[in-house]
Amino acid sequence: LVEEGGDFAFGGEITNYTSVTASVSSDDYAVLNRLTITVSVRFTNAIDETKSWSKSFSAYEDYDSTQLLTEVEGTLIPDIVDKLVTDIFMASASDW
């Protein structure tokens, strides 16, 4: 990693952070909720500009509806971030 002048650069921001019902029981009560995080990423390849791109990536984790989001965020977010990092790395490294 270098502060500047590298061959590859990443930039981006979180564009969506939502918690919605993911599963409903037969009596119309939420069983599972889903926390989804979406990020917009800009990848710049200084060696070959044709391989640069801008894409959105989303990842999610489900949690029991009996729990509050504030109770499970600390566990869910690291798992979601790991998925996002893997997806972003694969998208940027798939052509090496």
BELBELWO-V12490 format. One record per pair of residues at least 24 apart in sequence whose C-alpha atoms are under 6 Angstrom apart, sorted by the first residue. I is the first residue (numbers start at 1). GAP is how many residues later the second one is. D is the distance in whole Angstrom. If there is no record, write none. Layout:
BEGIN
i=I gap=GAP d=D
i=I gap=GAP d=D
END
This chain:
BEGIN
i=7 gap=39 d=5
i=8 gap=36 d=6
i=8 gap=37 d=5
i=8 gap=38 d=6
i=9 gap=34 d=6
i=9 gap=35 d=5
i=10 gap=32 d=6
i=10 gap=33 d=5
i=11 gap=30 d=6
i=11 gap=31 d=5
i=12 gap=28 d=5
i=12 gap=29 d=4
i=12 gap=30 d=6
i=13 gap=26 d=6
i=13 gap=27 d=6
i=14 gap=24 d=6
i=14 gap=25 d=4
i=15 gap=24 d=5
i=31 gap=34 d=5
i=32 gap=31 d=6
i=32 gap=32 d=5
i=32 gap=33 d=5
i=33 gap=29 d=6
i=33 gap=30 d=5
i=33 gap=32 d=5
i=34 gap=27 d=6
i=34 gap=28 d=4
i=35 gap=25 d=5
i=35 gap=26 d=6
i=36 gap=24 d=4
END
